[in-house]
Amino acid sequence: MRYSWSYFRRLVLLLCLMLVNGCSKPPISYQTKHAKTPASAVVYQDSMSIHDIEVSMLDNIKANGFNSNPSINNGMGGLFVNWRYGTRPLQTNVNGTGEPDATSMHPRHDPLTDMRYLHNLWSYKRQNSSDTRYDNEIARYTPIVKAEFAHSRNERGWLFDEFMAVYNLSNDAFYKNAAYSLAKSYANAFDPKVGSIYKKHSSHPNGSYRVDNVLEAGCALVQASVLFNKPEWMQKGTSTINFIYAHAYVVPYHTFASQMDNVVLSDGSVNPDQTFFSGTTKNYTVSGRKIQMGAVAQIAISLLDAYKVTRDQDFLHKATDLLDSYALPTNSLGMWDTREGGYYFSAKFEGPSPADPGRITVNKVHKEAGRQIIMLQAFHIANNLTGGKYKETEEQMRTLAVNKVYYAPGHGVLYDVNADWSLRKLPNGTYGDMVTTEAMGAELESLFSLSE
């Protein structure tokens, strides 16, 4: 049988069209509100450089993170809490059920994420001075952060370190003044009869405190005493730190629980046997017996920063004593997952108080992805200050940051994952694939710290 040239041309054209259609198979749709991703389908990226990851996350936040809701910061806006990358329309501020918050609600917003984002933008600028791609973001978020933290009185002591870091990067005196304002608020909150900072509530009339917040506030006062020539703050800061170690430090385990109760006795004197907190805070049930890695990391960094400013060996000793309980390969508390890598979500003391902590049990079901990576920053600083004592731990944390904590499909970091780093299933049947600004901020700060 003979065929004409026109037949062959039509046949070739048909084959080409079939090949093109086969190769251009449409990607998975993100249009549906409840796109379901099987946990087994999670693929983490292990070939990107740290710089590539930094750019990937910053680009994601720049493109998707800004919430222009007019009720936020008097119309200036700020960052979303989280979003599902690639959804159209973009699903933002997804809550624990797996659903985006109702549009009629006052939008959730965390000013701390704005501050961390601006810090990371300045870190990128310092380390890539000729790159102007994020200059507009710095210009956008600078007035937002200044509005949020003018005359700051936030109880989180680690913010002092944030303000001073951004001041040193930007040379903008606002951040130095914000750090001073923060330290002044801690000095005013100091109770000389007790020798520390604490709170009283109607449900906890004998006083309570979050260990990390108060210890970091003490470290802020110590640093501010030197940086701002306020010698009277040194005594208050040192007293606060010593108070926490005397009453909240769990000696057998060389660490802290999260929150303490019964600070004073009925006559107002200091209670020598304070107990772990149990109750509610802002409608959340709180167990003060727990340890979580984000809090441990922030405490260690505050102690290390106090050492860098004062060169008082006691602060370095306290920081390394704390970090030793979580360092590798010893892993004395069993918080590190030796099979899948990373720290488990939390540990809990079974006893009632630091004086009687009982045994410690580790929650091995899931992990905080972002907050635990602050430990990379803590170990990096400590490693530099100790001549390489934590080299192995820092290297493992660096690998974790690149290979597991960074979630390549979402160009960011998740809040919470299963112990094997797969996605957690949410009550509405979707998976927890939302990247969060808090987690990305923590990852970025840790990665940028490696070049400092």
C-alpha positions in Angstrom: 0.0 0.0 0.0 1.3 3.4 -1.0 0.9 6.6 1.0 1.1 10.2 -0.1 3.5 12.8 1.6 0.4 14.6 2.9 -0.6 11.5 4.7 2.8 11.2 6.4 2.7 14.9 7.4 -0.7 14.4 9.0 0.5 11.3 10.8 3.7 13.1 12.2 1.6 16.1 13.3 -0.9 13.7 15.1 2.0 11.9 16.9 3.5 15.3 18.0 0.2 16.5 19.3 -0.2 13.2 21.3 3.3 13.6 22.8 2.7 17.2 23.7 -0.6 16.4 25.4 1.0 13.6 27.3 3.9 15.7 28.5 1.8 18.6 29.5 -0.4 16.7 32.0 -2.0 19.4 34.2 -0.6 19.6 37.7 -2.5 18.7 40.8 -5.3 21.3 41.3 -5.2 23.6 44.3 -8.5 25.1 43.5 -10.6 23.0 45.9 -11.0 24.3 49.4 -10.2 20.9 51.0 -7.3 19.6 48.9 -6.1 16.5 50.6 -2.5 15.5 50.6 -1.6 11.9 51.8 1.0 12.0 54.5 3.1 9.5 52.5 3.4 12.0 49.6 5.4 14.5 51.6 8.8 15.1 49.9 11.4 17.1 51.6 14.2 18.9 49.7 17.7 17.9 50.4 19.6 19.5 47.6 19.0 23.3 48.1 21.7 25.5 49.6 21.0 27.5 52.7 20.9 30.7 50.6 18.3 29.1 48.3 16.1 28.2 51.2 16.4 31.7 52.7 15.3 33.2 49.4 12.6 30.7 48.9 11.0 31.5 52.2 11.4 35.3 52.0 9.9 35.2 48.4 7.0 33.2 49.7 6.3 35.7 52.6 6.7 38.6 50.3 4.3 37.2 47.8 1.7 35.7 50.1 2.2 36.8 53.7 0.8 40.3 53.8 -2.7 40.7 55.3 -4.1 44.1 54.3 -7.2 43.8 56.5 -7.9 47.4 57.6 -8.4 46.3 61.2 -4.8 45.4 61.6 -2.5 48.1 62.8 -5.0 50.8 62.0 -4.9 49.9 58.3 -1.2 49.3 57.9 -1.6 45.6 57.9 0.8 42.8 58.9 1.6 39.2 58.4 -0.9 36.3 58.2 -0.5 33.6 60.8 -0.3 30.9 58.1 -1.4 29.9 54.6 -1.7 27.0 52.3 0.8 27.6 49.6 -0.7 27.3 46.1 -4.4 27.3 47.0 -6.6 29.6 44.9 -8.0 31.7 46.4 -5.2 31.6 49.0 -6.3 29.9 52.2 -5.0 32.0 55.1 -5.1 31.9 58.9 -6.2 28.3 58.8 -7.2 27.2 62.3 -6.8 23.9 64.2 -9.9 22.4 62.5 -8.3 22.7 59.1 -10.6 25.6 58.1 -9.7 29.2 57.4 -10.9 31.6 60.1 -14.4 33.0 59.4 -14.1 36.3 57.5 -16.4 38.0 60.0 -13.9 37.3 62.9 -11.4 39.9 64.0 -8.3 38.5 62.0 -5.7 36.7 64.0 -2.4 38.5 63.9 0.9 38.1 65.8 3.1 41.2 65.9 6.0 39.1 67.0 6.1 37.5 63.5 6.3 41.0 62.0 9.3 41.8 64.1 11.1 38.5 63.2 10.3 39.0 59.6 11.9 42.5 59.6 14.9 41.1 61.5 15.3 38.5 58.8 15.0 41.0 56.0 17.7 43.1 57.6 19.9 40.0 58.0 19.5 39.2 54.3 20.4 42.8 53.5 23.5 42.7 55.6 24.7 39.4 54.2 23.8 40.3 50.5 24.5 44.0 50.5 24.2 44.5 46.7 20.9 42.6 46.5 17.9 45.1 46.6 15.0 42.6 46.1 13.7 43.0 49.6 14.2 46.7 50.1 10.5 47.4 49.5 9.6 44.9 52.1 11.9 46.6 54.6 10.2 49.9 53.7 6.7 48.3 54.2 7.3 46.6 57.5 9.4 49.2 59.2 6.5 51.5 60.0 4.4 48.5 61.0 6.9 47.2 63.5 7.5 50.7 64.8 3.7 51.2 65.4 3.5 47.8 67.1 6.5 48.1 69.5 6.7 51.8 70.3 7.2 52.1 74.1 7.3 48.4 74.2 6.3 46.6 77.4 6.1 43.0 76.1 6.8 40.3 78.7 8.9 38.2 76.4 12.4 38.9 77.3 13.9 37.5 74.1 12.5 40.6 72.3 15.3 42.6 73.9 17.8 40.5 71.8 15.6 41.1 68.7 15.6 44.8 69.1 19.3 45.0 69.7 20.0 42.7 66.7 17.9 44.9 64.4 19.5 48.0 65.7 23.0 46.6 65.0 21.9 45.7 61.5 20.0 48.9 60.6 21.6 51.6 62.8 18.0 52.8 63.4 17.9 54.2 66.9 14.2 53.2 67.2 15.2 49.7 68.0 17.8 50.7 70.6 15.1 52.8 72.2 12.6 50.0 72.1 15.2 47.7 73.8 15.7 50.3 76.5 11.9 50.7 77.0 11.5 47.0 77.3 14.3 46.7 79.9 12.8 49.6 81.8 9.5 47.8 82.0 11.2 44.8 83.5 13.0 46.9 86.1 9.6 48.4 87.0 8.0 45.0 87.3 10.7 43.7 89.6 9.5 43.0 93.1 12.3 43.7 95.6 10.5 41.8 98.4 10.5 38.7 96.3 13.7 39.3 94.3 12.1 38.6 90.9 9.3 39.3 88.5 6.0 37.4 88.7 2.2 37.9 88.3 -0.8 37.6 90.5 -4.2 36.5 89.3 -7.5 36.0 91.0 -7.3 32.3 90.3 -3.6 32.1 91.4 -3.4 34.7 94.2 0.0 33.5 95.4 1.6 34.4 92.1 2.8 32.6 89.0 5.3 33.1 86.2 6.4 31.6 82.9 10.0 30.5 83.4 11.3 31.4 80.0 9.8 34.9 80.0 11.1 35.9 83.4 14.6 34.4 83.0 14.9 36.1 79.6 13.8 39.4 81.3 16.5 39.0 83.8 19.1 38.5 81.1 17.7 41.6 79.3 18.2 43.7 82.4 21.8 42.4 82.8 22.6 43.4 79.2 20.8 46.7 79.4 22.7 47.6 82.6 25.9 47.5 80.6 24.6 48.8 77.3 22.7 51.7 78.7 24.9 52.4 81.8 22.2 51.5 84.3 24.1 49.8 87.1 21.0 49.5 89.3 19.5 47.1 86.6 22.4 44.7 87.0 21.3 43.8 90.6 17.6 43.3 89.5 18.6 41.2 86.5 21.0 39.0 88.5 18.5 38.6 91.3 15.8 37.6 88.8 18.0 35.0 87.2 19.2 33.6 90.5 15.6 33.4 91.7 14.6 31.3 88.8 17.5 29.0 89.3 16.7 28.7 93.0 13.0 27.9 92.5 12.3 26.6 89.0 15.5 24.7 88.0 15.0 20.9 88.1 18.4 19.9 89.4 18.4 16.1 88.5 17.6 16.8 84.9 19.5 20.1 84.4 16.6 21.9 82.8 13.4 23.8 83.5 9.7 23.2 83.3 7.6 25.8 81.6 5.6 27.6 84.3 5.6 27.9 88.1 2.9 28.6 90.7 2.6 29.6 94.4 5.5 32.1 94.4 4.7 33.5 97.8 3.2 32.2 101.0 0.1 33.7 102.6 2.2 36.1 104.6 3.8 37.4 101.5 7.2 35.8 102.0 8.8 33.7 99.2 7.6 30.2 99.0 10.7 27.9 99.2 8.9 25.0 97.5 7.1 26.5 94.5 4.9 24.1 92.4 4.4 23.5 88.7 1.6 25.6 87.4 -1.7 24.0 86.5 -4.7 26.0 85.2 -5.9 28.1 82.3 -4.3 31.1 80.6 -6.2 33.0 77.9 -8.8 30.1 77.7 -6.0 27.6 77.1 -5.3 24.7 79.5 -1.8 25.0 80.7 0.4 22.4 82.3 3.5 23.9 83.8 5.2 20.5 84.0 6.1 20.5 80.3 9.4 21.2 78.5 9.3 22.5 74.9 12.3 23.1 72.7 11.5 26.6 71.6 11.5 27.9 75.2 14.7 26.0 76.0 16.4 27.5 73.0 15.3 31.1 73.9 16.5 30.7 77.5 19.9 29.5 76.3 20.3 32.3 73.7 19.4 34.9 76.3 22.0 33.5 78.7 24.6 33.4 75.9 23.8 37.0 74.9 24.2 38.1 78.6 27.6 36.4 78.6 28.7 38.1 75.4 27.9 41.6 76.9 29.3 41.0 80.4 31.9 38.2 79.9 30.6 36.8 83.2 31.5 33.1 83.0 28.5 32.2 85.2 26.1 33.0 82.3 28.1 30.8 79.9 28.1 28.0 82.5 24.4 28.2 82.9 23.8 28.2 79.2 26.0 25.2 78.5 24.7 23.3 81.5 21.2 23.7 80.0 22.2 22.8 76.5 24.2 19.7 77.6 20.9 18.1 78.5 19.8 18.3 74.8 23.2 17.9 73.1 24.2 15.0 70.9 25.2 12.3 71.0 24.5 12.1 74.8 20.8 13.1 74.5 20.4 12.6 78.2 16.7 13.5 78.4 15.8 11.4 75.3 14.2 14.4 73.5 16.1 13.8 70.3 14.6 11.2 67.9 17.5 9.0 67.0 15.7 7.4 64.1 13.9 10.3 62.3 15.9 13.2 63.6 14.7 16.3 65.4 13.4 16.9 68.9 10.0 15.5 70.0 7.2 17.9 70.8 7.6 18.0 74.6 8.5 16.2 77.8 6.7 16.3 81.1 7.6 15.9 84.7 5.3 13.5 86.6 5.9 15.1 90.0 4.4 18.2 91.5 7.5 20.5 91.8 11.1 21.1 90.8 12.0 19.8 94.3 10.0 16.6 93.6 9.9 16.3 89.8 9.3 12.6 89.6 10.2 10.8 86.4 10.2 12.5 83.0 8.1 11.3 80.1 8.6 12.3 76.4 5.7 12.9 74.0 6.9 11.1 70.9 3.8 11.4 68.8 4.6 14.7 67.0 7.1 17.5 66.7 7.1 21.3 66.5 8.9 21.9 63.2 9.8 25.6 63.5 10.3 26.4 67.1 12.6 23.5 67.7 15.0 24.9 65.1 15.9 27.8 67.3 18.1 25.2 69.0 20.3 25.5 65.9 21.0 29.1 66.7 21.6 28.3 70.3 24.1 25.5 69.6 25.8 27.6 66.9 26.4 30.5 69.3 27.5 28.1 72.1 29.7 26.2 69.8 31.6 29.4 68.8 31.9 30.5 72.4 33.2 27.1 73.6 35.8 26.4 71.0 33.7 23.7 69.2 32.1 21.8 72.1 28.8 21.5 70.2 30.1 20.8 66.7 28.3 17.5 66.2 25.0 18.9 67.5 25.2 22.0 65.4 26.0 19.9 62.2 23.0 17.7 62.9 20.7 20.6 63.5 21.9 22.3 60.3 21.1 19.1 58.3 17.7 19.0 60.0 17.0 22.6 59.1 17.7 22.0 55.4 16.4 18.4 54.9 13.4 18.2 57.3 12.3 21.5 58.8 12.2 23.3 55.5 9.0 22.1 53.7 9.8 22.4 50.0 6.3 21.9 48.6 5.1 24.9 50.7 8.3 27.0 50.4 8.3 27.4 54.2 8.0 25.7 57.5 5.1 23.9 59.1 4.0 24.4 62.7 3.5 20.8 63.7 4.3 17.4 62.1 4.1 13.7 62.9 7.2 12.2 64.5 8.3 10.9 61.1 8.0 14.4 59.6 4.8 13.6 57.7 1.8 15.8 57.6 -0.7 15.6 60.5 -4.3 15.1 59.6 -6.7 17.7 60.9 -10.3 17.3 62.1 -12.0 18.3 58.8 -10.0 15.7 56.9 -7.4 17.9 55.4 -3.7 17.8 56.2 -1.7 20.4 58.2 0.3 21.7 55.2 0.1 25.3 56.2 3.3 27.2 56.4 3.4 29.6 59.3 5.1 32.9 59.8 6.3 32.0 63.3 8.0 28.8 62.1 9.5 30.5 59.1 10.8 33.3 61.2 12.5 30.9 63.5 14.0 28.9 60.7 15.3 32.0 58.9 16.8 33.5 62.1 18.7 30.3 62.7 20.0 30.0 59.2 21.1 33.6 59.1 22.8 33.2 62.4 25.2 30.7 60.9 26.9 33.5 58.9 27.3 35.7 61.9 
